[in-house]
Amino acid sequence: ARAVLDGKRGSLADQMRRSDDLHMSRAPPGRRPVSSLVFVPTSPVPGMEFWNGLGGFVEEGAEYLTTLGGSDHTPAPWINVIANPSFGFQVSTDGSGYTWSVNSQQNQITAWSNDPVCDPPGEAIYIRDEETGELWGPTALPIRETHTPYAVRHGQGYSQFEHISHEISLQLTQFVPIADSIKISRLKITNLSRRSRHLSVVAYVEWVLGTSRSATAPFVLTEIDPESGAILARNPWNDQFGERVSFADLGGLQTSWTGDRTEFLGREGGMDRPLALSRGRLLSNRVGAGLDPCAALSTSVRLDAGASTEVDFYLGQTAGAAEAVALLMKYRTIDLDDVLTATKRQWNSCLGVVQVKTPDRALDILLNRWLPYQILGCRVWARSAFYQASGAYGFRDQLQDVMALCISRPDIARDHLLRAASRQFAEGDVQHWWLQESGRGVRTRVSDDQIWLPYAVAHYVDVTGDRGILDQMIPFLEGRILKPDESDDFFVPKSSSQSATLFEHCALALDKSLAVGTHGLPLIGGGDWNDGMNAVGQGGKGESVWLAWFLHATLSTFADLAQNPDQSYRVSIWRQHAESLRQALDRDAWDGDWYRRAFFDDGTSLGSVENSECRIDSIAQSWAVISGAADPARSVRAMAALDKYLVNRDAKLSLLFTPPFDVPARDPGYIKGYPPGIRENGGQYTHGAIWAVLAYAILGDGDRAGELVSMLNPILHSDNPAAMERY
C-alpha cells in the first residue's frame, strides 16, 4: 500500500506528520532531523573484529555488538545467559528471553521458549507517546520498527540495547547482581526533539512460577504490596517453590497496574499490539486470584527538549513477601552503577586469570573471555540455554565443566566435586542427573558416570595441590536398587547415615567399574559417554572400547593419589586392572586401521570396517591417545583414520562417527531416533571433536590440532554473511 492509516495510531494529521518525518530521515545529511545525529552503527565500527554483516566483537573481544537495521534478523536467536549462583535470565538480540530463580527449569518466573522462528517474548518494556498514541520499545521484540536500527551489546554479565525512534533515544541495560535474586533493567530515555514530550513507560511480564505457563496460570495469585507498591505473585500449588514470592516493580514510580493479561493484551491482541496501551486507555489496578496472570506497571514521564531520565524495572523472587520488599527497597536506594561495576569486576577477575595469545585471534577471543564465561554462567550456574533449560545437574556434565575452572575459580570446582560425591549411592553408582532442591534424580545403568568423579578429582588435585579435599567426609545416598529388567528409575533418594571421605567415594566408583565382558573390556551397561547407545549392552554383556580407555586413564591417574599404606592393596588391584585393560585393548579392540567402538551383547563389533553404519567412531581413537595406553604406532594410525574419514574440510565438520545410524543391523539404542547426521547420531558433537584436538596436540601434531580447533570455532563459522546464514 502507498499509505497505511491506522485508527489506533492517532489523528490523520499526526500520521501524516510522521510520514513527513520519515521522509526527512532519508534526506541528505544536512537536512536530517536531530535523531539521526545519535550514532547507532549499521556497519563495522573502528576496532570491530569478525564483522559478519550483523555483528562483531568490540572492546577487545569482551562485547559482541549486533546491529539490526531495516528488516534484518539474526539467522537464529543469539542469546546471552546472565546468571549468579541462584538466579538469572537469558536474553536474545531481539530482546526475548526468560527469567528464573533457584532452578531454571522447575522455577521459571517468566516463560522459557526454544522456538527459533518466532522467539516469543514473555517480558517487554513499552514506550507510549501520550500525544500521538504511538507505541514502541527499546528492543526489536515485541514491536519491530524497520525505519531505525537497533544496536545490541552482549557482554559478560550484562546486555545492552540501544534504539532511536520518534526522536527519542532509548538505552536499556539488563544485568543481575553478584548474589541477589533480582533482574535489573535500567532504561535511559533522552528527548532528542526540540519540544517537550509526554511519555508512558510500561513494563510487562507473563508469570509462570513453575515449569510451564499453561499448567500454572490458574493457580498464580497476585497482589499489590502496600508498602512498596510492587506487584507480588506466588503459586501456592507449586509443591517445591510454593512459598516463594516473585515481584515486579518500576522503582516505585508505577501509577497504574494490572495483574490481568487478558485486560492488558485484549482477547484479540498480542504483545505487539496490547489493547491496554491503545490511546487513552488506563490500567485498571486490578490484581488477585482467578486472573490470566501477568504484571503490567505503568508510569508517566515528561521530558523537556534535550532532557534525559531513567526508569528502572525490577523483577525477581525471594523466600517470602517480607524478603521481596526488603530486596526492592535495597535496590531502589543504592547506586546501580556500583552494582553493575561490581558485576563486571567479578567477571573480569575470573576471566583475567588465564590469558592466551596465539596466531589465531578468534581462538584467543573464545579462550580469554567467552568460553570460561559460558562454562561458569551458563553451564554451572544457570544450567540453561536456548536449546534446553534443564535446571538439573548432570553427573558427568558439570564435573567436566568445573575441570575448566580449576585455575580461575578453584573454589567453585571444589564445591562441585563435593556436591557430586554426595549424589553417589552406597553401592558405588550415582544419579545420572538430579535436581538439587529436592534431590530427585534418575538412577541408571550408564557406565561412565561414576568414573568422572575420580577423574575430575585427580585433575583438581593436580592443578591446585589441594590434597585436603580427599579427606572431606561426605554421606552416601540410599535408594531402591534397579531390578534386572529396569534401565532406570526416577525418585527421591534418602541421605544415608553412612559417610566416607572423598577419596573413598572415588575409590568405590572405581571398584564399581571393574567388571569386564568376554573380551576383557568394561561392560557398557545402559550406555557410556554416548548415552544413546543404551541398547548395545542391554543384555548385560556388551562392552565399551571407549570406556576401557577412559577407565585406564582414571585408574592410572587416581592411583597416584593414594598415599596411605592401608590403600596399597586396592591400588595394586587398580594398577593390575589397568594393565589388563591395556592388553585387552591391544588384543581385541584394534580393527586393522583404527580402534573399534564397542561390542554388542552377542560379541558383534561396533565401530568396525565390518559395519555398514558407525564404521569408525571419533572418541575411541582420541582416547586411545589421551589415555596413554595405546601402542604409539597404532595411535598415530588411528588418528590418521579419524582425519581421513571423520574430518570434512569442505563442510568444516568433525563428525562423531560415520556413517550415521539409519537402518542398523542391530539396535544400538535411542541414538537412532535422531535423524542421521544430527547430534549424537554421527553429527558434529563438538565435545567429542574437542577430544580429537587434544589427541592431535598430545601427539605433537600442532598444525593439525590448530586446524581442527579453527574448524570448530563458531566465530570462524560465521565471519561473513553467507557463512553466518549457513551456520
C-alpha positions in Angstrom: 0.0 0.0 0.0 1.1 3.6 -0.7 -0.2 4.7 2.7 -1.3 2.8 5.8 -3.7 4.7 8.1 -4.4 3.0 11.5 -7.2 4.2 13.7 -5.2 3.3 16.8 -2.2 5.4 15.8 -3.5 8.9 16.3 -5.2 11.5 14.2 -4.9 11.8 10.4 -2.7 14.9 10.9 -0.4 13.1 13.3 0.1 10.2 11.0 0.8 12.5 8.0 3.3 14.4 10.1 5.1 11.1 11.0 5.2 10.3 7.3 6.9 13.6 6.6 9.4 12.9 9.4 10.2 9.5 7.9 10.9 11.2 4.5 13.2 13.7 6.3 15.2 10.8 7.9 16.0 9.6 4.3 17.1 13.1 3.2 20.8 14.2 2.6 22.8 14.6 5.9 22.4 18.3 6.1 18.6 18.1 6.2 18.2 15.2 8.7 16.4 15.6 12.0 18.1 15.7 15.3 17.5 12.0 16.0 19.9 10.9 13.2 22.8 12.7 14.9 23.0 10.0 17.6 25.2 7.2 16.3 23.8 3.6 16.0 26.2 1.6 13.9 24.9 -0.3 10.9 28.4 -1.2 9.6 31.7 -2.2 11.2 32.9 0.3 13.8 36.6 1.0 14.3 38.2 -1.9 16.1 35.4 -4.3 15.5 36.6 -7.9 14.8 35.0 -10.6 12.7 32.1 -8.4 11.4 29.6 -10.6 9.5 27.1 -8.1 8.3 25.1 -8.1 11.5 27.6 -8.3 14.4 31.2 -8.4 15.5 33.4 -8.3 18.6 34.3 -4.9 20.2 36.1 -3.8 23.4 39.0 -6.2 22.6 36.6 -9.1 22.3 34.8 -8.5 25.6 31.5 -7.5 23.9 29.5 -8.7 20.9 27.8 -5.9 19.1 24.9 -6.7 16.8 23.1 -4.1 14.7 19.6 -4.8 13.3 18.6 -2.4 10.6 15.5 -2.5 8.4 14.1 -6.0 8.5 17.4 -7.6 9.5 17.2 -10.7 11.7 19.8 -13.0 13.1 19.5 -16.4 11.5 18.5 -17.9 14.9 18.2 -16.2 18.3 21.6 -15.1 19.6 21.3 -15.1 23.3 23.3 -14.1 26.4 22.9 -16.2 29.5 23.2 -13.9 32.6 23.3 -15.5 36.0 24.6 -15.6 39.5 24.7 -18.9 41.6 20.9 -18.9 42.3 19.2 -16.5 39.8 19.4 -15.4 36.2 17.9 -14.8 32.9 18.6 -15.2 29.2 18.0 -12.6 26.6 18.2 -12.7 22.8 19.4 -10.0 20.5 15.8 -9.3 19.7 15.1 -8.8 23.4 13.2 -12.0 24.1 14.1 -14.5 26.8 13.0 -15.6 30.3 13.9 -15.3 34.0 14.3 -18.0 36.6 15.1 -18.3 40.3 16.9 -21.2 42.0 16.1 -23.7 39.2 16.0 -22.6 35.6 13.6 -25.4 34.6 11.5 -26.1 37.6 11.0 -22.5 38.8 10.6 -20.2 35.7 9.4 -16.8 36.7 8.6 -16.0 33.1 8.3 -18.4 30.2 11.3 -20.1 28.5 10.9 -20.8 24.8 13.2 -22.5 22.3 11.2 -21.5 19.3 13.9 -20.5 16.8 11.5 -19.0 14.3 9.2 -16.8 16.4 11.4 -16.4 19.6 8.2 -15.3 21.5 8.9 -12.9 24.4 7.4 -13.2 27.9 8.7 -9.9 29.1 8.6 -6.5 27.5 9.1 -2.7 28.1 7.0 -0.3 26.1 7.1 3.4 25.4 3.9 5.2 24.5 3.7 8.8 23.3 0.8 10.3 25.1 0.2 13.0 22.5 0.1 10.6 19.4 -0.6 7.2 20.9 2.5 5.8 19.2 3.9 2.7 20.8 7.4 1.2 20.6 10.2 -0.1 22.8 14.0 -0.4 23.2 14.2 -3.9 21.8 13.2 -5.4 18.4 10.6 -7.6 20.1 7.7 -7.4 20.6 7.3 -4.3 18.4 9.8 -4.2 15.5 10.4 -0.9 13.8 12.2 -1.1 10.4 12.9 2.6 9.8 15.5 2.9 12.5 18.1 0.3 13.7 18.7 -1.5 16.9 22.2 -1.9 18.5 22.7 -4.7 20.9 25.7 -5.4 23.1 26.1 -8.8 24.8 28.8 -8.7 27.5 29.9 -10.8 30.4 27.1 -10.4 33.0 25.0 -7.8 31.1 23.3 -7.0 27.8 22.5 -3.5 26.5 20.0 -2.3 23.8 20.0 1.0 22.0 17.3 2.3 19.8 16.4 5.8 18.5 12.9 6.3 17.2 10.2 9.1 17.3 13.0 11.5 18.3 13.5 9.6 21.5 16.8 7.7 22.4 16.4 4.6 24.4 19.2 2.7 26.2 18.2 -0.4 28.1 20.8 -2.2 30.2 20.0 -5.5 31.9 22.0 -7.5 34.5 21.9 -9.3 37.8 23.9 -8.5 40.9 26.6 -10.8 42.1 24.4 -12.6 44.6 20.8 -11.2 44.9 17.8 -12.7 43.1 16.8 -9.7 41.1 17.0 -8.8 37.5 17.7 -5.1 36.9 16.6 -3.3 33.7 17.8 0.3 33.5 16.0 2.3 30.8 17.6 5.6 30.0 15.3 7.9 28.0 16.6 11.0 26.1 14.4 13.5 24.3 16.2 14.4 21.1 13.4 16.6 19.7 13.1 20.4 20.1 9.9 20.1 22.1 8.8 18.7 25.4 7.4 15.2 25.4 4.9 13.3 27.5 5.6 9.5 27.5 4.4 6.5 29.4 6.8 3.7 30.3 5.1 0.3 30.7 6.9 -2.9 32.0 5.1 -6.2 31.3 5.8 -9.8 32.3 3.7 -13.0 32.0 4.0 -15.1 35.2 4.9 -18.8 35.1 6.1 -19.6 38.6 6.7 -23.3 37.7 7.6 -25.3 34.6 5.0 -24.1 32.1 2.5 -21.3 32.0 -0.3 -23.4 30.6 0.0 -25.6 33.8 0.5 -22.9 36.4 -1.6 -19.9 35.2 -4.8 -20.9 37.0 -3.0 -21.0 40.4 -1.0 -17.8 40.3 -2.1 -15.2 42.8 -1.1 -11.5 42.5 -1.4 -8.6 44.9 -0.1 -5.1 45.5 2.3 -4.7 48.4 1.0 -1.7 50.4 4.5 -0.7 51.5 6.4 -0.7 48.2 3.5 -0.6 45.6 5.1 -3.5 43.8 3.1 -6.4 42.3 3.8 -9.6 44.2 3.0 -13.0 42.8 3.1 -16.6 44.1 1.9 -20.0 43.1 0.9 -22.0 46.2 0.2 -25.1 44.1 3.9 -25.4 43.3 4.9 -28.1 45.7 8.6 -27.3 45.6 8.5 -23.4 45.4 5.0 -22.6 46.5 6.1 -20.4 49.4 8.4 -18.2 47.3 7.2 -14.7 46.3 8.0 -13.1 42.9 7.9 -9.3 42.4 7.7 -6.8 39.6 8.4 -3.1 40.3 9.1 0.1 38.4 11.3 1.5 41.1 8.2 2.6 43.0 7.2 5.0 40.2 4.2 3.0 38.9 1.0 4.9 38.9 -1.2 2.2 37.4 -1.0 -1.5 37.0 -2.8 -4.7 36.3 -2.4 -8.4 37.1 -4.7 -9.5 34.3 -3.1 -10.5 31.0 -6.5 -10.5 29.2 -7.1 -6.9 30.1 -3.6 -5.9 29.0 -3.4 -7.7 25.7 -7.1 -7.9 24.8 -8.8 -11.0 23.6 -7.6 -10.5 20.1 -4.5 -8.6 20.9 -0.9 -9.6 21.2 2.3 -8.3 22.8 3.0 -6.3 19.6 -0.4 -4.5 19.9 -1.7 -4.7 23.5 -5.2 -3.4 23.9 -4.5 -1.7 27.2 -1.9 0.5 25.5 -4.3 1.9 23.0 -4.5 5.6 23.1 -6.5 6.9 26.0 -6.7 3.7 28.0 -5.6 3.3 31.6 -4.6 0.2 33.5 -7.4 -0.9 36.0 -5.2 -1.5 39.1 -6.8 -5.0 39.2 -4.9 -7.9 40.9 -5.9 -11.0 42.7 -6.8 -14.7 42.1 -8.6 -16.2 39.1 -7.0 -13.9 36.6 -5.0 -14.7 33.5 -1.8 -13.7 35.5 0.6 -11.1 34.5 2.3 -7.9 35.9 1.9 -4.7 33.9 3.1 -1.5 35.5 2.9 2.0 34.0 4.5 5.3 34.9 4.4 8.7 33.3 7.5 10.7 32.1 7.7 14.3 31.0 10.9 15.4 29.3 11.9 18.9 28.1 13.8 19.2 24.8 17.2 17.6 25.2 16.5 16.2 28.7 17.1 12.6 30.0 15.7 10.5 32.7 16.0 6.9 33.9 13.3 4.3 34.7 14.3 1.1 36.5 12.4 -2.1 36.3 13.0 -4.8 38.9 12.0 -8.5 38.5 12.9 -11.2 41.0 11.9 -13.7 43.6 12.7 -14.3 47.3 11.7 -16.7 50.0 8.8 -14.6 51.1 7.0 -11.3 50.9 9.0 -9.5 53.5 12.2 -10.5 51.9 10.9 -9.3 48.5 10.1 -5.9 49.8 13.4 -5.6 51.6 15.3 -6.5 48.4 13.3 -4.0 46.4 13.9 -1.2 48.9 17.7 -2.0 48.9 17.9 -1.6 45.1 15.7 1.4 44.9 18.2 3.3 47.1 21.7 2.0 46.1 23.8 3.2 43.2 23.0 0.9 40.3 26.2 2.0 38.6 28.1 0.4 41.5 26.1 -2.8 41.2 26.9 -3.1 37.5 30.5 -2.2 38.1 30.8 -5.0 40.7 29.2 -7.5 38.3 31.7 -6.6 35.6 34.6 -6.7 38.1 33.6 -10.2 39.2 33.7 -11.5 35.7 36.9 -9.7 34.8 38.7 -11.0 37.9 37.6 -14.6 37.0 38.3 -14.4 33.2 41.5 -12.5 33.6 43.3 -15.3 35.4 44.3 -17.1 32.3 45.0 -15.2 29.1 46.5 -16.7 25.9 47.8 -15.1 22.8 48.1 -17.3 19.7 48.3 -16.7 15.9 44.5 -17.4 15.8 42.7 -14.2 17.1 39.3 -16.0 17.0 40.7 -18.7 19.3 42.0 -16.0 21.7 38.6 -14.3 21.9 37.0 -17.6 22.9 39.6 -18.8 25.4 40.1 -15.5 27.1 36.5 -14.4 27.6 33.6 -16.3 26.1 34.2 -20.0 26.8 35.1 -19.6 30.5 32.2 -17.1 30.9 29.7 -19.6 29.4 31.1 -22.5 31.4 30.5 -20.7 34.7 27.5 -18.6 33.9 25.6 -20.9 31.6 26.8 -24.4 32.4 27.5 -24.3 36.1 25.1 -21.6 37.5 22.2 -21.4 35.0 22.2 -24.9 33.6 20.0 -23.4 30.9 20.3 -22.0 27.4 18.2 -21.6 24.3 18.2 -25.3 23.2 17.5 -26.7 26.7 16.5 -25.5 30.1 17.2 -28.4 32.4 17.9 -26.8 35.8 19.4 -30.1 36.8 23.0 -31.2 37.4 24.3 -33.9 35.1 26.8 -36.1 36.9 29.3 -36.2 34.2 28.3 -32.8 32.7 29.2 -30.4 35.4 32.2 -32.4 36.6 33.7 -31.9 33.2 32.7 -28.2 33.3 34.3 -27.4 36.6 37.6 -29.0 35.4 37.9 -25.9 33.3 37.6 -23.7 36.4 40.3 -25.3 38.5 42.7 -22.4 37.8 40.4 -19.4 37.6 37.8 -20.5 40.2 39.1 -23.5 42.2 36.6 -22.7 45.0 33.7 -23.4 42.6 35.4 -26.5 41.3 36.0 -27.7 44.8 32.4 -27.1 45.9 31.0 -29.0 43.0 33.3 -32.0 43.5 31.9 -32.4 47.0 28.3 -31.8 45.7 28.7 -34.5 43.0 30.2 -37.0 45.5 27.1 -36.6 47.7 25.0 -38.0 44.8 26.6 -41.4 45.0 24.8 -44.4 46.3 26.4 -46.7 48.8 26.6 -49.3 46.1 29.0 -47.1 44.1 26.8 -45.9 41.3 25.5 -42.4 41.0 22.5 -40.3 40.0 22.8 -39.7 36.2 21.3 -36.3 36.8 19.5 -34.7 39.7 17.5 -31.7 40.9 19.5 -30.1 43.7 16.5 -28.5 45.5 14.6 -31.8 46.0 17.3 -34.4 45.4 15.1 -36.1 42.9 17.0 -37.7 40.2 17.5 -40.7 38.0 19.4 -43.9 38.8 20.6 -45.7 35.7 22.9 -48.3 34.3 25.0 -45.7 32.5 28.6 -47.0 32.9 30.8 -43.9 32.8 29.1 -41.5 35.2 30.8 -42.6 38.4 34.2 -42.7 36.8 34.1 -39.0 36.1 34.3 -38.3 39.9 37.8 -39.7 40.4 38.9 -38.4 37.0 37.8 -34.8 37.9 39.1 -35.1 41.5 42.5 -36.2 40.3 42.6 -33.2 37.8 41.6 -30.8 40.6 44.3 -32.0 43.0 46.9 -32.0 40.2 46.1 -28.4 39.3 45.5 -26.9 42.7 47.7 -29.0 45.0 44.7 -29.2 47.4 45.1 -32.8 48.8 43.0 -31.9 51.8 39.8 -32.3 49.7 40.4 -36.0 49.7 39.8 -36.2 53.4 36.4 -34.4 53.3 33.6 -36.6 54.8 30.5 -36.9 52.6 27.4 -39.0 53.1 26.1 -41.5 50.6 22.6 -41.9 49.1 20.2 -44.7 49.8 17.6 -45.8 47.4 15.9 -48.7 45.7 18.3 -50.8 43.6 17.3 -51.3 40.0 15.7 -54.6 39.1 17.4 -56.8 36.4 14.8 -55.7 33.8 15.0 -52.0 34.7 17.2 -49.5 32.9 16.5 -46.5 35.2 14.3 -45.2 37.9 13.4 -41.6 38.8 12.9 -41.0 42.5 14.0 -39.1 45.6 16.7 -41.0 47.5 17.5 -40.6 51.1 20.7 -39.3 52.6 22.5 -42.3 54.2 23.8 -42.3 57.8 26.9 -43.9 56.2 29.7 -41.4 55.2 33.1 -41.7 53.8 36.0 -39.5 52.6 36.0 -38.1 49.1 38.9 -40.5 48.4 36.7 -43.4 49.4 33.8 -42.2 47.3 36.2 -42.1 44.3 37.7 -45.5 45.2 34.2 -47.0 45.4 33.4 -45.6 42.0 36.4 -47.3 40.5 35.8 -50.6 42.3 32.2 -50.5 40.9 33.6 -50.2 37.4 36.0 -53.2 37.3 33.6 -55.8 35.8 34.5 -56.9 32.3 33.0 -58.9 29.4 34.3 -61.7 27.3 36.9 -59.5 25.6 38.2 -58.3 29.0 36.7 -54.8 28.4 34.4 -52.8 30.7 30.7 -53.5 30.4 28.9 -50.7 28.6 25.7 -51.1 30.7 23.0 -48.7 29.8 25.3 -46.6 27.7 28.6 -44.8 28.2 29.5 -41.2 27.2 27.2 -41.6 24.3 24.0 -42.2 26.2 22.1 -43.0 23.0 24.0 -46.3 22.7 21.9 -47.7 25.5 20.9 -50.9 23.8 24.4 -52.1 22.9 24.8 -53.9 26.2 21.2 -54.1 27.5 21.7 -57.9 27.9 24.5 -57.2 30.4 27.3 -58.5 28.2 28.1 -55.6 25.8 31.5 -53.9 26.2 32.8 -50.4 25.5 36.2 -49.8 24.0 36.0 -46.0 24.7 35.2 -46.8 28.4 38.2 -49.0 28.6 40.5 -46.1 27.5 38.8 -43.8 29.9 38.9 -46.2 32.8 42.5 -47.0 32.2 43.4 -43.3 32.3 41.4 -42.8 35.5 42.8 -45.8 37.3 46.4 -44.8 36.5 45.9 -41.2 37.5 43.9 -41.7 40.6 46.1 -44.5 41.9 48.9 -41.8 42.2 46.8 -40.0 44.9 46.8 -43.0 47.2 49.5 -42.3 49.9 48.0 -44.2 52.8 49.6 -47.7 53.3 46.2 -49.1 54.0 45.3 -48.3 50.4 48.2 -50.2 48.9 46.2 -53.4 48.3 43.4 -51.5 46.5 46.0 -49.5 44.4 47.6 -52.8 43.4 44.3 -54.1 42.1 43.7 -50.9 40.2 47.1 -50.9 38.5 46.8 -54.6 37.6 43.4 -53.9 36.1 44.7 -51.0 34.1 47.4 -53.3 32.7 44.7 -55.9 31.9 42.7 -53.3 30.1 45.7 -52.2 28.0 46.4 -55.8 26.9 42.7 -56.4 26.1 42.5 -53.2 24.1 45.7 -54.1 22.2 44.4 -57.7 21.6 40.7 -57.2 20.7 39.9 -53.5 20.1 42.2 -52.9 17.1 40.4 -53.3 13.8 43.4 -53.0 11.5 43.4 -49.3 10.8 41.6 -47.9 13.8 40.0 -48.9 17.1 36.6 -50.4 17.4 34.0 -48.5 19.4 32.2 -51.3 21.3 30.9 -54.9 21.3 27.2 -55.8 21.3 25.9 -58.4 23.8 26.5 -61.2 21.2 30.1 -60.1 20.6 29.5 -58.3 17.3 31.7 -55.4 16.7 30.6 -51.7 16.6 32.8 -49.1 15.0 34.5 -51.7 12.7 35.2 -51.8 9.0 32.7 -54.7 9.0 29.8 -52.3 10.0 27.7 -50.6 7.4 26.8 -47.9 10.0 29.2 -46.4 12.6 32.2 -47.9 10.9 34.6 -45.6 12.7 34.0 -43.6 15.9 36.0 -40.5 16.8 36.2 -40.8 20.6 37.6 -44.4 20.5 40.6 -43.0 18.5 41.0 -39.8 20.5 41.0 -41.5 23.9 43.5 -44.2 22.7 45.9 -41.2 22.7 44.6 -39.3 25.7 44.7 -42.4 27.9 48.4 -43.0 27.1 47.6 -46.7 27.0 47.7 -47.4 23.2 50.6 -48.6 21.1 52.2 -45.3 19.8 52.3 -46.5 16.2 48.6 -47.5 16.3 47.7 -44.2 17.9 49.1 -42.3 15.0 47.4 -44.6 12.5 44.1 -44.4 14.3 44.2 -40.6 14.3 45.1 -40.6 10.6 42.0 -42.6 10.0 40.0 -40.2 12.1 41.3 -37.4 9.9 40.6 -39.2 6.7 37.0 -40.4 7.4 35.6 -38.0 10.0 37.1 -34.6 9.2 35.1 -32.9 6.4 37.1 -29.9 5.5 34.7 -28.7 2.9 31.8 -28.5 5.4 34.2 -27.6 8.3 32.9 -30.5 10.4 34.5 -33.1 12.6 32.0 -35.9 12.8 31.4 -38.1 15.9 31.2 -41.2 13.7 30.3 -42.3 10.2 28.1 -43.4 8.6 25.3 -42.4 11.0 22.6 -45.0 12.1 19.7 -45.2 9.8 18.6 -48.8 9.4 21.1 -50.6 11.6 21.5 -54.4 11.5 21.5 -54.4 15.3 19.7 -51.9 17.5 22.2 -49.6 19.2 19.6 -47.7 21.2 17.7 -44.5 21.2 20.5 -42.8 19.3 18.8 -43.9 16.0 15.9 -41.7 17.0 18.0 -38.7 15.9 18.0 -38.0 12.2 21.1 -39.4 10.6 24.0 -36.9 10.9 22.3 -35.0 13.8 23.8 -34.7 17.3 25.0 -38.0 18.8 24.0 -39.8 15.6 27.0 -39.1 13.6 26.9 -35.3 13.6 29.5 -32.9 14.8 29.1 -33.3 18.6 31.6 -30.7 19.4 32.5 -32.2 22.8 33.8 -35.3 21.1 35.6 -33.2 18.4 37.5 -31.3 21.1 38.9 -34.6 22.3 40.3 -35.1 18.8 42.0 -31.7 19.1 43.5 -32.8 22.4 44.7 -36.1 20.9 46.5 -34.3 18.0 48.1 -31.9 20.4 49.3 -34.8 22.6 50.8 -36.5 19.6 52.7 -33.3 18.8 50.8 -32.6 15.7 50.1 -29.0 16.5 49.3 -28.0 12.9 46.5 -30.4 12.7 45.2 -29.6 16.2 45.3 -25.9 15.3 43.5 -26.6 12.0 40.8 -28.6 13.7 40.2 -26.2 16.5 39.8 -23.4 14.0 37.3 -25.5 12.1 35.3 -25.9 15.3 35.4 -22.2 16.2 31.9 -20.7 15.8 33.4 -17.3 15.2 35.1 -18.6 12.0 31.9 -20.4 11.0 30.1 -17.0 10.9 32.6 -14.4 9.9 30.8 -13.3 6.7 27.1 -13.0 5.8 26.9 -16.3 3.8 28.7 -18.3 6.4 26.6 -16.8 9.2 23.3 -17.8 7.5 24.6 -21.3 6.8 25.9 -21.8 10.3 
